[in-house]
Amino acid sequence: MLAHVFAGDDLAGSPSAAQPVSRWTRFVSITLLGLLLVAGFALAVPEPAAAGQGGTINTNNVELFAHLRDHTVIGYLDAGERVDIFWGPEDHMYEVRASDGTVGWIWAEFLDPDGGGSGGGDASSAPAEEPAASSSSAADQAGAWSWSGWAMVDADSLNVRNDASSSATVIDHYGPGEWIEVIGNDVNGFSPINYYGDVAWVATQYLSWDGEYRYASVGSIGGGSSSEGSSTIASASANQEHWIQVNGRTGRVDLMVGDSIYATYWGSVGFDTSSDGFYSTADGTYYVYAMNEPLGYTSWANAYITHWVGFDPSRFNGFHSYSKDANGSVLPNGAGKTGGCVALDAGAIQAVYDWSYMGMRVVVYR
């Protein structure tokens, strides 16, 4: 409509003296239109969210993707479901944790972030009460949400408190072998953790960063609601770390118990043979951040894979099956060199998947 008005002004045969007024009117109108458009776009910008913040899904059948750059669908969320927000917005997406513990990415438009604290967690194992708000001074000292890492509970029963103090209210307990997300620095001997989207506190002394027990008296690894739960793991030595090491050059994959090799498999690795290239199986220490067993599409290979175990989020590398078609059949050259992931045959990837759990350490070396 504005374009038509301006054209009418130009064609109306207005005196030349009126020309500057017409130009000024046009300038002001275009400027206002531009501001309105900018304002309109600004309304569409996703709301910034702090890590650990809660959120609510606002529509049904929302796709949960494996990664920001990997739109393999690993689940669906419905309106009203609560989630924990881990990151975002980035490229109009949020990284979230669903109520069943699955971590993935969703489009920002389908999530309403808030300051809630009831998102995530399985209802059957949820704490009886929500934590009271952590004191602002403790949270500030801890630099809560400034970084995060996974640690294992090294205690028969670890108290979860609502502040960084031994006199603070106990709101929950974690059992030996459970993996929890630490989200900031130690304060008074307590570490802040991601507790269903809120900040809670546990005694730093009873956190194990290497997966080894020093204080817990357990008969088998993965007590409580640990996500390990594999009979393969349970049959191995209980009091040592279970982790994976990968030779990024040869493709050798070792399932490790402490310093001992429990099992060895061979996989296909990145065609980039350097130690740190984007398409290499790059050297470094990583931690499993995503798992998805069913057949799913990955745009990186323009193919389908199963048994995804992501460990290097910056390169989108992980363990997975050989490349497959939509029917689950291995493609010609499906066992060939990868863009950095470790691809294994059916038996090997099943064993690796069963061995893995969220937060497991993965070391790639040459």
C-alpha positions as CSV (number, residue, x, y, z in Angstrom):
1,M,0.0,0.0,0.0
2,L,2.8,2.5,0.8
3,A,4.4,1.8,-2.5
4,H,1.2,2.8,-4.3
5,V,0.9,6.0,-2.3
6,F,4.4,7.0,-3.2
7,A,3.8,6.3,-6.9
8,G,0.7,8.4,-6.8
9,D,2.6,11.4,-5.4
10,D,5.2,11.1,-8.2
11,L,2.5,10.9,-10.9
12,A,0.2,13.6,-9.6
13,G,2.0,16.4,-11.4
14,S,2.8,18.2,-8.1
15,P,4.8,21.5,-8.5
16,S,8.5,21.3,-8.2
17,A,8.3,23.3,-5.0
18,A,6.5,20.5,-3.4
19,Q,9.0,17.9,-4.4
20,P,11.2,18.3,-1.2
21,V,8.1,17.7,0.9
22,S,7.3,14.6,-1.0
23,R,10.8,13.3,-0.6
24,W,10.8,14.1,3.1
25,T,7.5,12.4,3.6
26,R,8.8,9.4,1.7
27,F,11.9,9.3,3.8
28,V,10.0,9.5,7.1
29,S,7.5,6.9,6.0
30,I,10.2,4.4,4.8
31,T,12.1,5.0,8.0
32,L,9.0,4.3,10.1
33,L,8.3,1.2,8.0
34,G,11.9,0.0,8.6
35,L,11.6,0.5,12.3
36,L,8.3,-1.4,12.3
37,L,9.9,-4.3,10.4
38,V,12.9,-4.4,12.7
39,A,10.5,-4.3,15.7
40,G,8.6,-7.2,14.1
41,F,11.7,-9.2,13.6
42,A,12.8,-8.4,17.2
43,L,9.6,-10.0,18.5
44,A,10.6,-13.2,16.8
45,V,14.0,-13.4,18.4
46,P,14.1,-16.3,20.9
47,E,14.2,-15.4,24.5
48,P,17.7,-15.7,26.1
49,A,17.8,-18.5,28.7
50,A,20.3,-19.4,31.3
51,A,21.6,-22.9,31.5
52,G,19.5,-24.8,34.0
53,Q,16.4,-22.7,33.4
54,G,13.1,-24.5,33.0
55,G,10.7,-24.3,30.1
56,T,7.4,-25.5,28.9
57,I,6.6,-27.0,25.4
58,N,3.8,-25.0,23.8
59,T,2.5,-27.3,21.1
60,N,2.2,-31.0,20.3
61,N,4.5,-33.3,18.4
62,V,7.6,-31.1,18.7
63,E,10.6,-32.8,17.2
64,L,13.6,-33.4,19.4
65,F,16.8,-33.4,17.3
66,A,20.1,-35.1,18.1
67,H,22.2,-31.9,17.7
68,L,22.2,-28.4,16.6
69,R,23.7,-29.5,13.3
70,D,22.3,-33.0,13.2
71,H,18.5,-33.0,12.8
72,T,18.1,-36.7,13.4
73,V,14.8,-37.0,15.2
74,I,15.4,-38.7,18.6
75,G,12.0,-38.0,20.1
76,Y,8.8,-36.0,20.3
77,L,7.5,-33.6,23.0
78,D,3.9,-32.4,23.6
79,A,2.3,-29.3,24.8
80,G,2.6,-28.8,28.6
81,E,5.7,-31.0,29.0
82,R,8.5,-29.5,31.1
83,V,12.1,-29.5,30.1
84,D,15.4,-28.4,31.4
85,I,17.3,-25.8,29.2
86,F,21.0,-26.5,28.8
87,W,21.9,-24.0,26.1
88,G,20.4,-21.4,23.8
89,P,19.1,-19.9,21.9
90,E,21.6,-20.7,19.2
91,D,20.5,-20.5,15.5
92,H,16.9,-20.3,16.9
93,M,17.2,-23.6,18.8
94,Y,17.5,-24.6,22.4
95,E,19.4,-27.6,23.9
96,V,17.0,-29.2,26.4
97,R,16.6,-32.3,28.5
98,A,13.2,-34.1,28.3
99,S,11.4,-35.7,31.2
100,D,12.8,-39.1,30.3
101,G,16.3,-37.8,30.4
102,T,16.9,-37.5,26.7
103,V,19.0,-34.5,25.7
104,G,18.4,-32.9,22.3
105,W,17.6,-29.7,20.4
106,I,14.3,-28.1,19.6
107,W,13.2,-25.1,17.6
108,A,12.9,-22.1,19.9
109,E,9.4,-21.2,18.8
110,F,8.0,-24.3,20.5
111,L,9.5,-23.6,23.9
112,D,8.4,-21.0,26.5
113,P,11.4,-20.5,28.8
114,D,10.7,-19.5,32.4
115,G,12.3,-19.5,35.8
116,G,10.6,-22.7,36.8
117,G,12.2,-25.6,38.6
118,S,10.0,-28.6,38.0
119,G,11.2,-29.5,34.5
120,G,12.9,-32.8,33.7
121,G,13.2,-35.9,35.7
122,D,11.1,-39.0,35.7
123,A,8.0,-38.6,37.8
124,S,8.5,-42.0,39.4
125,S,11.9,-40.9,40.8
126,A,11.3,-37.2,41.3
127,P,12.1,-35.7,44.7
128,A,9.2,-35.2,47.1
129,E,9.8,-31.5,47.2
130,E,11.4,-28.8,45.1
131,P,14.5,-27.1,46.4
132,A,14.1,-23.7,48.0
133,A,15.9,-21.0,46.1
134,S,19.6,-21.0,46.6
135,S,21.0,-18.0,48.4
136,S,22.1,-15.4,45.9
137,S,25.4,-15.0,47.7
138,A,26.3,-18.7,47.4
139,A,25.2,-18.8,43.8
140,D,27.2,-15.7,42.9
141,Q,30.3,-17.1,44.7
142,A,29.9,-20.4,42.8
143,G,29.6,-18.8,39.4
144,A,26.7,-21.1,39.0
145,W,26.0,-22.1,35.4
146,S,29.3,-20.6,34.3
147,W,30.5,-24.1,33.3
148,S,29.3,-27.6,33.6
149,G,30.7,-31.1,33.9
150,W,29.6,-34.6,34.8
151,A,30.7,-36.3,38.1
152,M,29.7,-39.6,39.7
153,V,28.3,-39.9,43.2
154,D,30.9,-41.6,45.4
155,A,28.8,-42.2,48.5
156,D,26.2,-44.7,49.7
157,S,23.7,-41.8,50.1
158,L,24.6,-38.3,49.1
159,N,22.5,-35.4,50.5
160,V,21.2,-32.8,48.1
161,R,20.7,-29.5,49.9
162,N,19.1,-26.2,49.0
163,D,22.2,-24.2,49.8
164,A,26.0,-24.5,50.2
165,S,25.9,-25.4,53.9
166,S,25.8,-28.5,56.0
167,S,22.9,-26.9,57.9
168,A,20.9,-26.3,54.8
169,T,17.7,-28.3,54.2
170,V,18.1,-31.7,52.7
171,I,15.8,-32.0,49.7
172,D,16.9,-35.3,48.1
173,H,19.5,-38.1,48.1
174,Y,21.6,-39.6,45.3
175,G,22.9,-43.1,45.4
176,P,26.3,-44.5,44.4
177,G,27.1,-44.5,40.7
178,E,24.6,-41.8,39.8
179,W,26.0,-39.2,37.4
180,I,25.1,-35.6,38.1
181,E,25.8,-32.3,36.3
182,V,28.1,-30.0,38.3
183,I,27.5,-26.4,37.2
184,G,30.0,-24.2,39.0
185,N,32.8,-23.8,41.5
186,D,33.0,-25.2,45.0
187,V,31.6,-23.0,47.8
188,N,32.3,-24.0,51.4
189,G,33.0,-27.6,50.4
190,F,29.8,-27.8,48.4
191,S,29.3,-27.9,44.6
192,P,26.3,-26.5,42.7
193,I,24.5,-29.0,40.6
194,N,21.7,-29.0,38.0
195,Y,18.7,-30.2,40.0
196,Y,15.7,-30.4,37.6
197,G,16.4,-26.9,36.3
198,D,17.3,-25.3,39.6
199,V,20.5,-25.0,41.6
200,A,21.0,-27.4,44.4
201,W,24.2,-28.4,46.4
202,V,26.1,-31.5,47.2
203,A,29.3,-32.1,49.2
204,T,32.2,-31.8,46.8
205,Q,34.2,-34.5,48.6
206,Y,31.8,-37.2,47.5
207,L,32.0,-36.5,43.8
208,S,34.2,-38.7,41.6
209,W,35.5,-37.1,38.4
210,D,37.2,-40.2,37.2
211,G,34.4,-42.7,37.8
212,E,36.3,-44.5,40.7
213,Y,34.8,-45.1,44.1
214,R,36.7,-44.0,47.2
215,Y,34.0,-43.6,49.8
216,A,31.0,-45.7,48.6
217,S,30.7,-49.3,49.8
218,V,28.9,-50.8,46.8
219,G,28.7,-54.3,45.5
220,S,28.0,-53.3,41.9
221,I,28.5,-50.2,39.8
222,G,25.6,-48.0,38.8
223,G,23.6,-48.0,42.0
224,G,20.5,-45.9,42.5
225,S,19.1,-44.5,39.2
226,S,22.4,-44.5,37.3
227,S,21.9,-44.6,33.6
228,E,24.5,-47.3,33.1
229,G,22.3,-50.3,33.8
230,S,24.2,-52.7,31.5
231,S,24.8,-56.3,32.5
232,T,28.1,-56.0,30.6
233,I,29.2,-53.3,33.0
234,A,27.8,-54.9,36.1
235,S,29.8,-58.1,35.3
236,A,33.1,-56.1,35.2
237,S,35.0,-54.9,38.2
238,A,32.7,-52.6,40.2
239,N,35.1,-50.2,41.8
240,Q,37.0,-48.9,38.8
241,E,36.1,-46.4,36.1
242,H,34.4,-47.7,33.0
243,W,35.4,-45.6,29.9
244,I,36.4,-45.9,26.2
245,Q,39.6,-45.2,24.4
246,V,39.9,-44.8,20.7
247,N,42.9,-44.8,18.4
248,G,41.9,-42.1,16.0
249,R,44.4,-43.3,13.4
250,T,43.7,-47.0,13.3
251,G,40.1,-47.2,14.5
252,R,40.8,-49.5,17.5
253,V,38.1,-49.1,20.2
254,D,38.9,-50.4,23.7
255,L,36.3,-50.7,26.4
256,M,38.2,-50.0,29.5
257,V,37.8,-50.9,33.2
258,G,40.3,-48.8,35.1
259,D,43.6,-49.4,33.3
260,S,42.6,-52.8,31.9
261,I,41.1,-53.5,28.5
262,Y,37.7,-55.3,28.9
263,A,37.0,-55.7,25.1
264,T,38.4,-54.4,21.8
265,Y,36.6,-53.7,18.5
266,W,37.6,-52.1,15.3
267,G,35.8,-49.2,13.5
268,S,36.1,-46.8,10.6
269,V,37.4,-43.3,11.5
270,G,37.7,-39.9,9.9
271,F,39.2,-39.5,6.5
272,D,41.1,-36.5,7.8
273,T,44.2,-38.2,9.4
274,S,45.3,-35.1,11.4
275,S,45.0,-35.0,15.2
276,D,42.7,-32.0,15.4
277,G,41.0,-31.4,12.0
278,F,37.2,-30.8,11.8
279,Y,36.7,-34.1,9.8
280,S,39.2,-36.1,11.9
281,T,38.6,-38.4,14.8
282,A,40.4,-35.7,16.8
283,D,42.6,-36.4,19.8
284,G,41.3,-35.3,23.2
285,T,39.3,-36.2,26.2
286,Y,35.5,-36.0,25.8
287,Y,32.3,-37.1,27.6
288,V,29.2,-38.7,26.2
289,Y,26.5,-36.1,25.8
290,A,23.9,-37.8,23.7
291,M,22.6,-41.4,23.0
292,N,20.0,-42.6,20.5
293,E,19.5,-46.2,19.5
294,P,16.8,-46.3,16.9
295,L,17.3,-45.8,13.1
296,G,17.6,-42.1,12.3
297,Y,18.6,-39.9,9.5
298,T,21.7,-37.7,9.6
299,S,22.2,-34.9,7.1
300,W,26.0,-35.2,7.6
301,A,26.1,-38.5,5.7
302,N,22.8,-38.1,3.9
303,A,22.1,-41.6,5.3
304,Y,20.7,-43.4,8.3
305,I,22.4,-44.7,11.3
306,T,21.6,-46.5,14.6
307,H,23.2,-46.6,18.1
308,W,24.4,-43.0,18.2
309,V,26.7,-42.2,21.1
310,G,27.9,-38.6,20.8
311,F,31.1,-37.5,22.5
312,D,32.6,-34.6,20.6
313,P,30.0,-31.9,20.2
314,S,32.3,-29.4,18.6
315,R,32.8,-31.7,15.6
316,F,29.5,-33.6,16.0
317,N,31.6,-36.9,16.3
318,G,30.4,-40.0,18.1
319,F,30.1,-43.8,17.7
320,H,27.4,-45.2,15.4
321,S,26.6,-48.0,13.1
322,Y,27.7,-48.3,9.5
323,S,25.7,-46.0,7.2
324,K,22.3,-47.4,6.2
325,D,19.4,-46.8,4.0
326,A,15.9,-46.0,5.2
327,N,15.1,-49.7,5.6
328,G,18.1,-50.2,7.9
329,S,20.3,-52.0,5.3
330,V,24.0,-51.1,5.2
331,L,24.8,-49.0,2.1
332,P,27.5,-49.8,-0.3
333,N,30.7,-48.3,1.2
334,G,28.7,-47.8,4.4
335,A,31.7,-49.0,6.3
336,G,34.0,-46.5,4.6
337,K,35.9,-43.6,6.1
338,T,33.8,-41.1,8.0
339,G,33.7,-37.4,8.6
340,G,35.2,-37.9,12.0
341,C,32.8,-40.4,13.7
342,V,33.7,-43.9,14.6
343,A,31.5,-46.3,12.6
344,L,31.3,-50.0,13.7
345,D,29.6,-53.2,12.5
346,A,26.4,-54.4,14.1
347,G,27.8,-56.5,16.9
348,A,30.5,-54.0,17.8
349,I,28.3,-50.9,17.9
350,Q,25.7,-52.8,20.0
351,A,28.4,-53.6,22.5
352,V,29.7,-50.0,22.6
353,Y,26.2,-48.6,23.0
354,D,25.4,-51.0,25.8
355,W,28.7,-50.1,27.5
356,S,28.1,-46.3,27.2
357,Y,26.2,-44.0,29.5
358,M,25.7,-40.2,29.7
359,G,28.9,-38.6,31.0
360,M,31.2,-41.5,30.3
361,R,34.8,-40.5,29.5
362,V,36.0,-41.1,26.0
363,V,39.7,-40.6,25.1
364,V,40.9,-40.4,21.5
365,Y,44.7,-40.7,21.0
366,R,47.2,-41.5,18.3
